[in-house]
Amino acid sequence: MIIKNQGDSVEISWTAPFFPRAGSYYIYHTNEENNTILIIVVTSDKVTTENRKYEYLSQPLNSTNITFMIRDITLDDAGYYAGGTEAAGAWSGGGVVLIVLGETILTLLLIIAFLFHLIIFILYLIPLFLITSCDYKTNILTFIFYTCFFNCRIF
């Protein structure tokens, strides 16, 4: 499983049990609607891609170490990538799942991280209400500020 952000590039790779001596090796993408789309066709001397965002990287072309790149990924690129000599063979295992994080998910993760750190900060402050010494309060406030805002950065 690979997790990437929207707009990144990603290299996807797996090891195929064999590469056909005659014929082609097909790389498929199965999306969230469970549609299987042919994206790359490889023979021993030629690569054909369905979109310029895909680049086949394996050398020599008939290598069983299958590696390709997807540039500028979008949410539509999320799904299962696999290959074989036919579509049914691509489902026999060895593929890779790509999860693409969109801006909404990233924002949500940042908010959760911020709230987590805010709760920790508040838990540090609770003992202050139980302490009456001003010197101790000043020292502990300095410690809390340093600990929460310099050591626990989330951005």
LUMDREN-677358 format. One record per residue (C-alpha): x, y, z; residue in three letters. Coordinates in steps of 0.2 Angstrom, whole numbers, padded with zeros to 4 digits, always signed. Layout:
N
       X       Y       Z    aa
       X       Y       Z   ALA
...
***
This chain:
155
       X       Y       Z    aa
   +0000   +0000   +0000   MET
   +0006   +0017   -0005   ILE
   -0001   +0033   +0003   ILE
   +0003   +0050   -0007   LYS
   -0004   +0067   -0007   ASN
   -0013   +0074   -0022   GLN
   -0001   +0082   -0035   GLY
   +0014   +0071   -0030   ASP
   +0022   +0059   -0041   SER
   +0023   +0040   -0036   VAL
   +0033   +0025   -0042   GLU
   +0024   +0009   -0041   ILE
   +0032   -0008   -0042   SER
   +0030   -0026   -0039   TRP
   +0038   -0043   -0045   THR
   +0029   -0052   -0059   ALA
   +0030   -0071   -0058   PRO
   +0036   -0071   -0077   PHE
   +0036   -0060   -0092   PHE
   +0029   -0067   -0108   PRO
   +0042   -0071   -0121   ARG
   +0029   -0068   -0135   ALA
   +0014   -0057   -0132   GLY
   +0012   -0042   -0120   SER
   +0012   -0038   -0101   TYR
   -0003   -0027   -0097   TYR
   -0004   -0015   -0082   ILE
   -0021   -0011   -0076   TYR
   -0029   +0002   -0064   HIS
   -0045   -0003   -0054   THR
   -0053   +0012   -0047   ASN
   -0066   +0015   -0034   GLU
   -0081   +0011   -0045   GLU
   -0072   -0006   -0048   ASN
   -0069   -0002   -0066   ASN
   -0053   -0010   -0073   THR
   -0044   +0002   -0085   ILE
   -0029   -0003   -0096   LEU
   -0015   +0010   -0093   ILE
   +0001   +0002   -0100   ILE
   +0005   -0012   -0112   VAL
   +0023   -0018   -0113   VAL
   +0032   -0030   -0125   THR
   +0050   -0035   -0125   SER
   +0054   -0020   -0137   ASP
   +0040   -0007   -0135   LYS
   +0029   +0002   -0121   VAL
   +0012   +0010   -0125   THR
   +0004   +0021   -0112   THR
   -0014   +0026   -0112   GLU
   -0010   +0043   -0104   ASN
   +0006   +0054   -0104   ARG
   +0006   +0054   -0085   LYS
   +0011   +0036   -0084   TYR
   +0030   +0031   -0088   GLU
   +0036   +0014   -0088   TYR
   +0053   +0013   -0079   LEU
   +0058   -0006   -0079   SER
   +0074   -0010   -0089   GLN
   +0076   -0021   -0099   PRO
   +0058   -0020   -0104   LEU
   +0055   -0038   -0101   ASN
   +0061   -0038   -0083   SER
   +0050   -0046   -0070   THR
   +0053   -0032   -0059   ASN
   +0038   -0020   -0064   ILE
   +0041   -0002   -0060   THR
   +0031   +0013   -0067   PHE
   +0028   +0031   -0062   MET
   +0012   +0041   -0061   ILE
   +0015   +0060   -0062   ARG
   +0004   +0073   -0054   ASP
   -0008   +0061   -0046   ILE
   -0026   +0066   -0043   THR
   -0040   +0058   -0032   LEU
   -0045   +0048   -0048   ASP
   -0028   +0039   -0048   ASP
   -0032   +0030   -0031   ALA
   -0036   +0012   -0032   GLY
   -0028   -0005   -0036   TYR
   -0013   -0007   -0049   TYR
   -0009   -0024   -0055   ALA
   -0003   -0033   -0071   GLY
   -0002   -0049   -0080   GLY
   -0004   -0056   -0098   THR
   -0023   -0054   -0097   GLU
   -0035   -0044   -0086   ALA
   -0040   -0060   -0075   ALA
   -0021   -0063   -0072   GLY
   -0020   -0045   -0065   ALA
   -0031   -0050   -0051   TRP
   -0021   -0065   -0045   SER
   -0011   -0054   -0033   GLY
   +0005   -0045   -0033   GLY
   -0003   -0028   -0036   GLY
   -0002   -0012   -0026   VAL
   -0015   -0001   -0018   VAL
   -0013   +0018   -0020   LEU
   -0021   +0029   -0008   ILE
   -0022   +0048   -0013   VAL
   -0025   +0061   +0001   LEU
   -0034   +0076   -0005   GLY
   -0034   +0093   +0002   GLU
   -0049   +0089   +0013   THR
   -0041   +0074   +0021   ILE
   -0025   +0084   +0024   LEU
   -0034   +0098   +0032   THR
   -0044   +0086   +0043   LEU
   -0028   +0078   +0049   LEU
   -0020   +0095   +0053   LEU
   -0035   +0100   +0063   ILE
   -0035   +0083   +0073   ILE
   -0016   +0085   +0076   ALA
   -0019   +0103   +0082   PHE
   -0033   +0098   +0094   LEU
   -0023   +0084   +0101   PHE
   -0009   +0096   +0105   HIS
   -0021   +0109   +0112   LEU
   -0028   +0096   +0124   ILE
   -0011   +0092   +0130   ILE
   -0008   +0110   +0133   PHE
   -0024   +0112   +0143   ILE
   -0019   +0096   +0153   LEU
   -0002   +0105   +0157   TYR
   -0012   +0120   +0163   LEU
   -0024   +0111   +0175   ILE
   -0011   +0110   +0190   PRO
   -0009   +0129   +0189   LEU
   -0026   +0132   +0196   PHE
   -0021   +0122   +0211   LEU
   -0004   +0131   +0215   ILE
   -0003   +0147   +0223   THR
   +0015   +0152   +0222   SER
   +0019   +0165   +0208   CYS
   +0037   +0160   +0205   ASP
   +0032   +0142   +0202   TYR
   +0017   +0147   +0191   LYS
   +0030   +0158   +0180   THR
   +0042   +0143   +0179   ASN
   +0029   +0130   +0174   ILE
   +0021   +0142   +0162   LEU
   +0038   +0145   +0153   THR
   +0041   +0126   +0153   PHE
   +0023   +0122   +0146   ILE
   +0025   +0136   +0132   PHE
   +0042   +0129   +0127   TYR
   +0036   +0111   +0128   THR
   +0020   +0113   +0118   CYS
   +0025   +0126   +0105   PHE
   +0043   +0122   +0101   PHE
   +0044   +0103   +0104   ASN
   +0027   +0098   +0097   CYS
   +0026   +0107   +0081   ARG
   +0013   +0101   +0069   ILE
   +0017   +0112   +0054   PHE
***
